[in-house]
Amino acid sequence: MKRIVVTGGTGYVGSELVKQLVARGDRVTVLTRGLSAEGNPRHVTWNPYELGDWAAAFDGADAVVNLVGEQALGVRYTAARKRRIRDSRLVPTENVVQALSAASVKPAVLVSASGVNYYGAHPASERVDEGFGPGDDFLARLCVEWEAASEKARDLGIRVVNPRLSPVIGPDDASLGILTALYKLLLGRPLGSRGSLLRLMTLPFKLFVGGPIGSGAQGFSWIQLDDAVAALTRCIDDPGMPAKVNLCSPNPVTNLEVSRAIATALGRPCWFPVPAFALRVLFGEGAEPILTGQFVVSGALHRSPLQLAYSHVEEAVADALE
């Protein structure tokens, strides 16, 4: 049994991680903006932008998992929005490290999330693994800063792992929200809450207006929800895991291929492409991560004993939409 503290533990991936950690017998504390509550999981109220009494939760913990961060894809990049996205990752992570420095008994490991956007855009001819350097767009630079903030915990004698998360496919999915956000804007509806975007994404296909975005050739790296949780758990448990781990299936696909997978699962056509200029009008600079992409693979997971349950996007999408 481990004592594990999770930030972002009420989000889509975090809530499933918490559930599975509790199920295997760990004692889990979730730092939340909501009310404190005892139990397993225990909830402790925190303000991620300020140090406070919540820092005591780290003292004596075996591991900390940091998954906090505002949605960064499928939104218009104004200066204010970019600042919020950046602050929602860097400030809480910096505060987590400060809290760890004050703990008298420090955890063995900090698992602090990053994203495959670290690598920037890459063409289909390249399979991008952990050996590639960072890109130079907004999200790539943000991932570099985010990881650097967490790496300061190494100076405290804490093992640090940065899982670079791909979009996560699962029931009531939050990860295919790029397309969902776009279609909902095009259809004149407000964005849905996190955790329900795959369900919402099916709407255009049910209306026979689903299709790829832009050229459809851009890379879409992905991982199924249970596989993402299993990989995060491996990062907690296995001291042999490297510091940088791409969390993705071994088979990245194109935007067109994932769109076709959704259409097939729903028995609908995939014929209504969304032009690139429409995204640029809607999202400005924020359209570029949607119109570009990368075909990311994971050397770290390939070398680990972990066996992913889902290696093909058609299976993951079909199961999520059952």
RAUR-V909274 format. One record per pair of residues at least 24 apart in sequence whose C-alpha atoms are under 10 Angstrom apart, sorted by the first residue. I is the first residue (numbers start at 1). J is the second residue. D is the distance in whole Angstrom. If there is no record, write none. Layout:
# RAUR-V909274
i = {I;I}
j = {J;J}
d = {D;D}
This chain:
# RAUR-V909274
i = {1;1;1;1;2;2;2;2;2;2;2;2;3;3;3;3;3;3;3;3;3;3;3;4;4;4;4;4;4;4;4;4;4;4;4;4;4;4;4;5;5;5;5;5;5;5;5;5;5;5;5;5;5;5;5;5;5;6;6;6;6;6;6;6;6;6;6;6;6;6;6;6;7;7;7;7;7;7;7;7;7;7;7;7;7;7;8;8;8;8;8;8;8;8;9;9;9;9;9;9;10;10;10;11;11;11;11;11;11;12;12;12;12;12;12;12;12;12;12;13;13;13;13;13;13;13;13;13;13;13;13;13;14;14;14;14;14;14;15;16;16;16;16;17;17;17;17;17;17;17;17;18;19;20;20;20;20;21;21;21;27;27;28;28;28;29;29;29;29;30;30;31;31;31;31;47;47;48;48;48;48;48;48;48;48;49;49;49;49;49;49;49;49;49;49;50;50;50;50;50;51;51;51;51;51;51;52;52;53;54;54;55;55;55;55;55;55;55;55;55;56;56;56;56;56;57;57;57;58;58;58;58;58;58;58;58;58;58;59;59;59;59;59;59;59;59;59;60;60;60;60;60;60;61;61;61;61;61;61;61;62;62;62;62;62;62;62;62;63;63;63;63;63;63;63;63;63;63;64;64;64;64;64;64;64;64;64;64;64;65;65;65;65;65;65;65;65;65;65;65;66;66;66;66;66;66;66;66;66;66;67;67;67;67;67;67;67;68;68;68;68;68;69;69;69;71;71;72;72;72;72;73;73;73;73;73;73;73;73;73;73;73;73;73;74;74;74;74;74;74;74;74;74;74;74;74;74;74;74;74;75;75;75;75;75;75;75;75;75;75;76;76;76;76;76;76;76;76;76;77;77;77;77;77;77;77;78;78;78;78;82;82;82;82;85;85;86;86;86;86;86;86;86;87;87;89;89;89;89;89;89;89;89;90;90;90;90;90;90;90;90;91;91;92;92;92;93;93;93;93;93;93;93;94;94;94;94;94;94;94;95;95;96;96;96;97;97;97;97;97;97;97;98;98;100;100;100;101;101;101;101;101;101;102;106;106;106;107;107;107;107;108;108;108;108;108;108;108;108;109;109;109;109;109;109;109;109;109;109;109;109;110;110;110;110;110;110;110;110;110;110;110;111;111;111;111;111;111;111;111;111;111;111;112;112;112;112;112;112;112;112;112;112;112;112;113;113;113;113;113;113;113;113;113;113;113;113;114;114;114;114;114;114;114;114;114;114;114;114;114;114;114;114;114;114;115;115;115;115;115;115;115;115;115;115;115;115;115;115;115;115;116;116;116;116;116;116;116;116;116;116;116;116;116;116;116;116;116;116;117;117;117;117;117;117;117;117;117;117;117;118;118;118;118;118;118;118;118;119;119;119;119;119;119;119;120;120;120;120;121;121;121;121;121;121;121;121;121;122;122;122;122;122;122;122;123;123;123;123;123;123;123;124;124;124;124;124;124;124;124;124;125;125;126;126;126;126;127;127;127;127;127;127;127;127;127;128;128;128;128;128;128;128;129;129;129;129;129;129;129;129;129;130;130;130;130;130;130;130;130;130;130;130;131;131;131;132;137;137;137;138;138;138;138;139;139;140;147;151;159;159;159;159;159;160;160;160;160;160;160;160;161;161;161;161;161;161;161;161;161;162;162;162;162;162;162;162;162;163;163;163;163;163;163;163;163;163;163;163;164;164;164;164;164;164;165;165;165;165;165;165;165;165;165;166;166;166;166;166;166;166;166;166;166;166;166;166;167;167;167;167;167;167;167;167;167;168;168;168;168;168;168;168;168;168;168;168;168;168;169;169;169;169;169;169;169;169;169;169;169;169;169;170;170;170;170;170;170;170;170;170;170;170;170;170;170;170;171;171;171;171;171;171;171;171;171;171;171;171;171;171;172;172;172;172;172;172;172;172;173;173;173;173;173;173;173;173;173;173;174;174;174;174;174;175;175;175;175;176;176;176;176;176;176;177;178;178;178;178;179;179;179;179;179;179;179;179;179;180;182;182;182;182;182;182;182;182;183;183;183;183;185;186;186;186;186;198;198;198;198;199;199;201;202;202;202;202;202;202;204;204;204;204;205;205;205;205;205;205;205;205;205;205;205;206;206;206;206;206;207;207;208;208;208;208;208;208;208;209;209;209;209;209;209;209;210;210;210;210;210;210;210;210;210;210;210;211;211;211;211;211;211;211;211;211;211;211;211;211;211;212;212;212;212;212;212;212;212;212;212;212;212;212;213;213;213;213;213;213;213;213;213;213;213;213;214;214;214;214;214;214;214;214;214;214;214;214;215;215;215;215;215;215;215;215;215;216;216;216;216;216;216;216;216;216;216;216;216;217;217;217;217;217;217;217;217;218;218;218;218;218;218;218;218;218;218;218;218;219;219;219;219;219;219;219;219;219;219;219;219;219;219;220;220;220;220;220;220;220;220;220;220;220;220;220;220;220;221;221;221;221;221;221;221;221;221;221;221;221;221;221;221;221;221;222;222;222;222;222;222;222;222;222;222;222;222;222;222;222;223;223;223;223;223;223;223;223;223;223;223;223;223;224;224;224;224;224;224;224;224;224;224;224;224;224;225;225;225;226;226;226;227;227;227;227;227;227;228;230;230;230;230;231;231;231;231;231;234;234;234;234;235;238;240;241;241;241;241;242;242;242;243;244;244;244;245;245;245;245;245;246;246;246;246;246;246;247;247;247;247;247;247;248;248;248;248;248;248;248;249;249;249;249;249;249;249;249;249;249;249;250;250;250;250;250;250;250;250;250;250;250;251;251;251;251;251;251;251;251;252;252;252;252;252;252;252;253;253;253;253;253;254;254;254;255;255;255;255;257;257;258;258;258;259;259;260;261;261;261;261;261;261;261;262;262;262;262;262;262;262;263;263;264;264;264;265;265;265;265;265;265;265;265;266;266;266;266}
j = {25;26;27;62;26;27;28;61;62;63;236;237;27;28;29;57;58;60;61;62;63;64;107;28;29;30;41;57;58;60;61;62;63;64;65;107;109;110;236;29;30;31;41;42;43;44;57;58;59;61;62;63;64;65;66;107;110;30;31;32;41;43;58;63;64;65;66;67;68;110;111;112;31;32;46;48;64;65;66;67;68;69;92;93;96;112;32;33;65;66;67;68;69;70;41;43;65;66;67;68;34;67;68;67;68;69;174;194;195;168;170;172;173;174;175;194;195;196;225;67;168;169;170;173;174;175;195;225;226;228;229;232;65;66;67;68;229;232;229;225;226;228;229;65;225;226;228;229;230;232;233;229;229;226;229;230;233;229;230;233;61;62;61;63;64;57;58;61;64;57;65;55;57;66;68;92;95;88;89;91;92;93;94;95;96;87;88;89;90;91;92;93;94;95;96;91;92;94;95;96;92;94;95;96;98;99;95;99;99;96;99;95;96;97;98;99;100;101;102;103;99;100;102;103;104;99;100;103;96;99;100;101;102;103;104;105;106;107;99;100;101;102;103;104;105;106;107;103;104;105;106;107;108;100;103;105;106;107;108;109;105;106;107;108;109;110;236;237;106;107;108;109;110;111;158;159;236;237;96;100;106;107;108;109;110;111;112;160;236;109;110;111;112;113;161;162;232;233;235;236;92;93;96;110;111;112;113;114;150;162;92;93;111;112;113;114;163;92;93;112;113;114;93;113;114;177;194;139;178;286;289;139;175;176;177;178;179;181;283;286;287;288;289;290;176;177;178;179;180;181;182;185;191;279;282;283;286;287;289;290;178;181;182;191;282;283;284;285;286;287;279;280;281;282;283;284;285;286;287;138;282;283;284;285;286;287;283;284;285;286;138;139;142;286;139;142;138;139;141;142;143;145;146;142;146;113;114;142;143;145;146;147;149;142;143;145;146;147;148;149;150;146;149;146;149;150;146;147;148;149;150;151;152;146;148;149;150;151;152;153;149;150;149;150;153;149;150;151;152;153;154;156;152;153;153;156;158;152;153;155;156;157;158;156;156;157;158;156;157;158;159;156;157;158;159;160;236;237;239;153;154;157;158;159;160;161;235;236;237;238;239;150;151;153;154;158;159;160;161;162;235;236;150;159;160;161;162;163;232;233;235;236;243;146;147;149;150;151;160;161;162;163;164;232;235;143;146;147;150;161;162;163;164;165;232;244;245;140;142;143;144;145;146;147;150;161;162;163;164;165;166;244;245;246;247;139;140;142;143;144;146;147;162;163;164;165;166;167;245;246;247;140;143;163;164;165;166;167;221;222;245;246;247;248;293;294;295;296;297;141;142;143;144;164;165;166;289;293;294;296;142;143;144;145;146;147;164;165;143;144;164;293;294;295;296;289;292;293;294;218;219;288;289;291;292;293;294;295;218;219;292;293;294;295;296;217;218;219;292;293;294;295;217;218;219;252;253;254;293;294;295;294;295;219;294;295;296;219;250;251;252;294;295;296;297;298;246;294;295;296;297;298;299;244;245;246;295;296;297;298;299;300;164;242;243;244;245;246;296;297;298;299;300;244;298;299;296;285;288;289;285;286;288;289;286;289;289;244;243;236;239;241;242;243;235;236;239;241;242;243;244;232;235;236;239;241;242;243;244;245;232;235;242;243;244;245;246;247;228;231;232;235;242;243;244;245;246;247;248;244;245;246;247;248;298;221;222;223;228;232;245;246;247;248;220;221;222;223;224;228;246;247;248;249;252;296;297;220;221;222;223;224;225;228;247;248;221;222;223;224;225;226;227;228;229;247;248;249;316;198;222;223;224;225;226;227;228;313;316;317;319;320;195;196;198;223;224;225;226;227;228;316;317;318;319;320;321;195;196;197;198;199;224;225;316;317;318;319;320;321;322;196;197;198;199;200;201;320;321;197;198;199;200;201;224;225;317;320;321;198;199;200;201;225;222;223;224;225;200;201;220;222;258;259;201;213;287;289;290;204;210;211;212;213;255;259;274;290;204;213;274;278;279;282;283;287;290;209;210;211;274;282;274;278;279;282;262;317;320;321;320;321;262;262;263;265;266;268;321;263;268;270;272;259;262;263;264;266;267;268;269;270;271;272;263;266;267;268;269;268;269;263;267;268;269;270;271;272;268;269;270;271;272;273;274;259;260;262;263;268;269;270;271;272;273;274;255;256;257;258;259;260;262;263;269;270;271;272;273;274;254;255;256;257;258;259;260;270;271;272;273;274;275;255;256;259;272;273;274;275;276;278;279;290;291;255;256;273;274;275;276;277;278;279;290;291;292;254;255;256;273;274;275;276;291;292;254;255;256;257;258;259;273;274;275;276;291;292;253;254;255;256;257;291;292;293;253;254;255;256;257;289;290;291;292;293;294;295;252;253;254;255;256;257;258;290;291;292;293;294;295;296;251;252;253;254;255;256;257;258;290;292;293;294;295;296;313;246;247;248;249;250;251;252;253;254;255;258;293;294;295;296;297;313;247;248;249;250;251;252;253;258;295;296;297;311;312;313;316;247;248;249;250;251;252;308;309;310;311;312;313;316;248;249;308;309;310;311;312;313;315;316;317;319;320;310;316;320;308;309;310;306;307;308;309;310;311;308;306;307;308;309;301;304;306;307;308;301;304;305;306;301;304;304;300;301;303;304;300;301;304;300;298;299;300;297;298;299;300;301;296;297;298;299;300;301;296;297;298;299;300;301;295;296;297;298;301;308;311;296;297;298;301;302;308;309;310;311;312;313;295;296;297;298;299;301;302;308;310;311;312;295;296;297;298;310;311;312;313;294;295;296;297;311;312;313;294;295;296;312;313;293;294;295;290;291;292;293;313;314;313;314;317;314;317;314;312;313;314;315;316;317;318;313;314;316;317;318;320;321;317;318;314;317;318;314;315;317;318;319;320;321;322;317;318;321;322}
d = {6;5;7;9;5;6;8;8;6;8;10;9;5;6;8;10;9;8;5;5;7;9;9;5;6;9;10;9;8;9;6;6;5;6;7;9;10;10;9;5;6;7;10;9;10;10;7;7;10;7;8;6;5;6;8;10;10;5;6;9;10;10;10;9;6;5;6;7;9;10;9;10;5;7;9;9;8;6;5;6;6;10;9;10;9;9;7;10;8;7;5;4;8;10;10;10;9;9;7;8;10;10;10;8;8;10;9;7;7;9;9;9;8;6;9;7;5;9;9;8;8;10;10;9;9;10;9;7;9;8;7;10;9;9;7;9;8;10;10;8;8;10;7;10;9;9;9;5;8;8;8;9;10;9;8;9;9;9;10;8;9;10;9;10;10;7;9;9;9;9;10;10;9;10;10;9;10;8;9;7;5;8;9;7;8;9;8;10;9;6;6;9;9;7;10;8;8;10;7;10;9;10;6;8;8;7;9;9;10;10;9;9;8;10;9;5;8;10;8;8;8;9;9;7;10;9;10;9;9;7;6;10;9;6;9;8;7;7;9;8;10;8;5;6;5;6;8;8;8;5;6;6;10;10;9;8;7;5;8;9;9;8;4;6;7;9;9;10;9;5;6;5;6;8;9;10;7;9;9;9;10;7;9;6;5;6;8;10;8;8;6;5;6;8;10;10;9;10;10;8;9;7;8;7;6;5;6;10;9;10;10;9;8;6;5;8;10;7;8;9;8;10;9;9;10;10;9;8;10;9;10;9;9;10;8;6;10;9;10;7;8;10;7;8;10;7;5;8;8;6;7;10;10;9;9;7;7;7;9;8;8;8;9;10;8;6;9;9;6;8;10;9;9;7;4;6;7;5;8;10;10;6;6;6;5;8;9;8;8;9;8;9;10;9;9;9;9;9;10;7;9;9;8;10;10;9;9;9;9;9;6;10;9;9;9;7;6;9;9;7;9;9;9;10;10;10;7;9;10;6;6;10;10;9;10;6;7;10;9;9;9;10;10;8;9;8;7;9;7;6;10;9;9;9;8;8;9;10;8;9;7;10;10;10;8;8;8;10;9;7;9;10;8;5;6;9;9;10;9;9;9;9;5;5;6;8;9;7;9;10;8;8;9;8;9;7;6;5;6;8;9;8;9;8;6;5;6;7;8;9;7;7;9;9;8;9;6;9;7;6;5;7;9;10;10;9;8;8;9;8;5;5;6;7;9;10;10;10;9;6;8;10;7;7;10;10;6;6;4;6;9;9;9;9;10;9;9;10;7;10;10;10;9;7;4;4;6;9;10;8;9;8;8;9;5;6;6;9;8;10;10;7;8;9;9;8;9;7;10;9;9;7;10;8;9;8;8;8;8;10;8;5;7;10;10;10;8;10;9;10;10;9;8;10;9;8;9;7;7;9;9;9;8;9;6;5;5;9;9;8;8;6;5;7;9;9;7;8;8;8;7;8;8;7;7;10;9;8;9;7;7;10;9;10;8;7;9;10;10;10;9;8;5;6;6;9;9;7;6;5;6;8;9;10;9;7;9;6;5;6;6;9;9;10;10;7;7;7;9;8;7;7;8;9;10;9;10;10;9;9;9;9;10;9;10;8;10;9;9;10;8;10;10;8;9;10;10;10;9;6;9;10;7;8;10;8;7;4;6;7;10;9;9;6;5;6;9;10;10;9;7;8;10;8;6;5;6;6;10;7;6;5;6;8;10;9;8;8;8;10;8;6;5;7;8;6;5;6;9;9;8;6;6;9;10;8;10;8;7;5;6;8;9;10;9;8;9;6;5;5;6;9;9;7;10;9;8;10;10;8;7;6;5;6;9;10;9;9;7;7;9;7;9;10;8;9;6;5;8;10;10;7;7;9;8;5;8;9;8;10;8;8;10;8;9;9;10;8;4;7;8;5;6;6;6;9;10;7;8;5;5;7;9;9;10;8;10;7;9;6;9;10;10;10;9;9;10;10;10;8;10;9;9;10;7;10;10;9;7;10;10;9;9;8;10;9;10;9;9;9;9;9;8;8;9;10;10;9;9;10;9;8;10;9;10;9;9;9;8;8;9;8;9;7;8;10;8;10;9;10;10;10;9;9;8;6;10;8;9;6;7;7;9;9;9;7;9;7;9;9;10;9;10;6;6;8;8;8;9;8;7;7;5;8;10;8;9;9;7;8;7;5;6;5;7;9;9;7;10;10;6;7;9;8;8;5;5;4;5;7;9;6;5;8;8;6;8;7;8;7;5;6;9;7;7;9;9;6;5;7;7;10;9;8;7;9;9;7;6;5;5;8;9;8;9;6;9;10;8;8;8;9;8;8;8;9;6;5;4;8;9;9;8;9;10;10;8;9;9;5;6;6;9;9;8;9;8;5;6;8;10;10;8;7;5;5;7;8;7;6;5;6;9;10;10;9;9;7;5;5;5;8;9;6;5;5;6;9;9;8;9;9;6;6;6;8;10;10;9;6;7;9;8;5;6;8;9;10;8;7;6;6;8;10;8;5;6;9;8;7;8;10;9;9;9;9;10;8;10;7;5;5;9;9;9;9;10;8;8;9;8;8;8;8;9;8;6;9;9;8;10;6;9;10;9;9;9;9;9;8;9;9;8;6;6;7;10;9;8;9;8;10;8;10;7;9;8;9;9;9;8;10;9;9;7;9;9;8;7;10;10;9;10;10;8;10;7;8;6;7;8;7;5;8;7;7;9;8;7;10;9;8;10;7;6;6;9;9;9;8;7;8;9;10;7;9;7;5;8;9;10;8;5;7;9;9;8;9;9;6;8;8;8;7;10;10;6;6;8;8;5;6;7;9;8;8;9;7;9;9;8;9;9;8;9;9;10;9;8;9;7;8;8;10;10;9;10;7;5;9;9;7;8;9;8;10;6;7;10;8;10;10;8;9;8;8;9;7;5;9;9;7;8;10;8;8;9}
